[in-house]
Amino acid sequence: MTIDIVGHLTELGFTEYEARAYSTLVKRNPLTGYEVAKISGVPRPNVYSVIERLQQKGAVLTIRDDSGVKYAPVPPGEMLGRLARSFKSHVQEAERALTQIQNVPQADYIMNLRGYDNIMAKAKQLVEMARRQVLAAWWPVEFQFLTPALGDLKTRGVESTILCFQGGAEQTAGCSGQMYRLSVAKDTAVRWLVLVADESELLAAEVPVGDEARAAWTRQGLFIAMGVWYVRHSIAVAEIVRSLGAGLRDHLDERAMAALVGHSREGGDGKPWLESLLQGVEMGEREVAKST
């Protein structure tokens, strides 16, 4: 397998000639300027200015002896470590400077996102930037994607309360905080993701099967409150269902059944919400019975 060393170095801020000269010196050293040009393919009229820039970057050393001037590379680990520290410092300073001049969005500002990768990148950012609390509801595939970021919350002292649709123990492994599960029918046509960070930011997304994922991110207080209560009420339903199981029907009187059947929307599988919920409960009980 060919490793594109020049390509990686140019991504780190080297010019193509600088990358070629440095990688040549890593492979063979010490070399004269003439030898660097000959082996690397850097034009001879340019090679000394290229070497000078590499010296300014702290990537090349000058060696003088009786035979003349030669050049050697600063060891890659040392050079890249210095580059990483410098990059991190610049990122931190840029963040401070940009924060000071940032025009904070108005409370009613809503940003629309399209594409699954963009949405999950935003979800990961909200989890990583949370300082007090993460409250979320999502499906196993999104849960697993965010597991590494969720696992870091406890070490940062951030509380997490997560509801996972159809999520079993294998999905929740490695994550701390309060974990809940609500079984819904597996053949739903749309997955939902609702994520609230510090009760100050909301990301609400839908992931249709076979179609482009869409989401909205906002700091608008009303929508955040709706997201919070959606997750908390869903958790309450999940715990009622867990406690009563398929016997839930026996505990609902005629008025409650009429309200749930008559006023609930159809689920993503095209069935009334209560029917889908109870189907999920029965399916979960069958899975438990098989495992035992």
N, C-alpha and C positions, 0 to 999 in steps of 0.2 A: 504493500500500500504506500503510495506517494504522499508525503506530508507537505502541505503547501506552507513552508516556513515563511517565504517572502510575503504571501498573502496575509498570514497572521501578524507579521510585524508591521505591515502597512496599516492594518486595522488598529494597531497600537500607536500610530502616529509617525512611523518611519516612511520615508519616501521609498520608491522601488529600488533606487540605486543604493540607498543606505541599508536597506534590508539585504540586498544581494551582497554588499561588501561585508556587513557584519556576519552573515551566515557563512561566508567564505572564510573569514578569520576564525570562526568557531571550529570549522572543519580542519583548517591548516593554519598554523601560526608558529613563530612570527613571520610576517611577510613584508616585503617592501611595497611601496605604493604601486610600482610597476607590476609586481606579481599579483597584487589585489585586483588591479584592472584586468590583467590577462586572464585570471581564473574566474573572476566574477562576471565578466562581460561589461563592467562599467567602463565607459569611454575614458581613455587615458587623460584627455584634457579636463575631465570632471572628477577624477578619482581623489585628488588631494582636497578639493573642497568638500567632497562627500565624507572623507575621513575626518576632516576638521569638524564637520557638523556632528559626526558620531562621537568625537571627543567631547564636544559641548553637551551632548546628551548623557555623558558618563558611560559610554558603551565601548570605547576603544582607548588603549594605552599606547604611549610612544616608548619604544625601546631603542636606546642609543648604545652602540658598541663600536669596536674598531672597524667593522665592516660597513657602518653607516646607520641610517635610521630605518627601523622596522616597526611594525604595528602588531599588537595582540589584542584580543577581545577581553573586556571585563567579563568574568564568568557569567553565563546566562542567568543562573539563579540570583546572583547579586544584582545584575542589571535589571532583571524583571521585578525583583523585590523592591528596588528603589523606584522603578516606574509605577508599581502598584501603589506604593505609599504616596507618591506624588499625585497620582490620579485620585486616590481617596481624599487627600487633602483638598484638592481643587474642587471635587464634588461637594465636600462639606462647606467650603467657603462660598461656592456658587449657590448652594441651597440657602445659606444664611442671607446672602445678598438678595436673592430673588424673593425670599420670604418678606424682606423688609419693603420691597417695592411692589409686592403682589397686590393686585386689585381683587379683593375678596369678592366672590360672586354674591349676588343678591340672594335672599332667602328663598325666592321662588324660582331660582335657576334650576333647570333640568337639562341634563346632557343625555342624548340618545346614543346608544352604542349598537353596533351591528357586527356580527361575526363571533363565533364561539371563542376563538383564541383571544380576541380583544376583551370579551366579557370576563373570561376566566383570569386574565392578567389583572383586570380591575378588581375582581374579587380577592385575588391573592394580595394585591396592594392594600386593600382595606383591612384584611386580617393582619398583615404585617405592621400596619401603621396604627392599629388599635392600641389604646393606652389603658382603658378601663374594662371594656366589655365587648364581646362579640355575641350577637344573637342571630341565629340563622336557621333556615329550613331549606333542604335540597335533597337531591337523589344521590344514590351511592356513587355514580360516576363522578359527579362534582365533588362529593365528599372525599373520595380517594385522591383526586387531583390536589385538593387543598390540605390533605393530611399533614404534610411536612410543615406547612405554615401554622396549622392548628397546634401541632405538637410543641411549638415554641412558646405558646401563650402562657403556660404555667410558669415557665422560668422568668417571664417578664411581669408576672403578677396580674395578668389579664384574665378576667372571668370569661368563660364561654358556656353558652347554652345552645345546644344544637339539636334540631329535629331532623331525622333522616327518614325519607320515604323508602320503605322496603329495605332499610339498612339493617343488616344483622351484625353479629359480633365481629365477623371478619372485616367489616367496613370500619368499625369503631376502634379497632386495635391501634394502640399508639397515641390515642388522643385523650387529653384530659378534659375536665369540666363536666358539666351536666349533659348527658346524652339521652335522647329519647328516640323512639321509633314509632312510626305510624304506617301500618301496612295499607297500601292502596293497590288497586288492580295493576298488574304488570304491563298490560297492553295499552297503557295510556298513550295518546298521540302527542302529548306535550309534557315536557318536564319543566318544573318551576324552580327558580332559585330566588330566595329572599334573604338578604344579608344586611344587617344593621350594625354599624360600628360606633360604639360610644354614644348611641342614641343621637348621633349628630350627622350621620351619612347613611343613605339607603341605596342599595343596588337591588333592583328587581328585574329578573330576566325570565324569558320563556325560551325553551329549546324545543322547537317542533321536530318531529321525526321527519327526516328528508327535506328540511327547509332551513333557511338561515336563522340563526339565533338572534334575538333582539333583546335589548335591555334599556333601562333608564336608571341614571344615577342622579341623586339630588341631596341637597341639604334642607329642603323645604320641610318645615316642622310638621305640617299636616300629614304629608305622605310618610314621613318617618314614623309618626304615631300609628298610622294605619299598618305599616309594616311590622312594627313592634307587636301590636295587638293581633295581627294575623298569626304571627309565630306563636305567641303565648296562648292564644285560643286553640291553635292546632295542637299544641302540646297538651292542653287540658283535654281535648278530645282524645288524643293518643293515650293518655293515662286512664281515662274513663273506659276506653275500648280495651286497654290491656287488663284492667281490673275485672270487667264484666264479660269480656270475650263475646262469643256468638250469642250468649244469653242476654245481650243488650236489648233485643226485641222484647223480652219478657219484662223489662223494667221501664218500658215506655208506654204511657197511657195513650188513649185514642187521640187526644188533642196533640200530644207531642209527635206521634207518628204522622198525623195529618200535616203538621207544620213542616216536619222534615221532608216528607215526600212531596208536599205541594209547593213548597217555597224554595227548595234547594235546586241549584242549577245542575245541569248534566255535567258529569265528570269528563275527563279527557278521553275516556273510552266510550263515550256516548251513552252511558247509563246514568240514572239519577245518583246524586252524590251519596245518599244513604245506602243504596244498593251496592255501589262500588266499595264503600267503606266496609260493609259487612262481608262482601265477597273477599276483600283483603284480609279481614279478620279470620275467616274460615280457612283461607289459603295459608295464612301464617300458622294456624293451629295444626293443619295437616303437615306442614313442614316440620314443626316441632315434634309431632307424633312420629314421623319417619326417622328423625334423628335419634330418637330414644328407642 
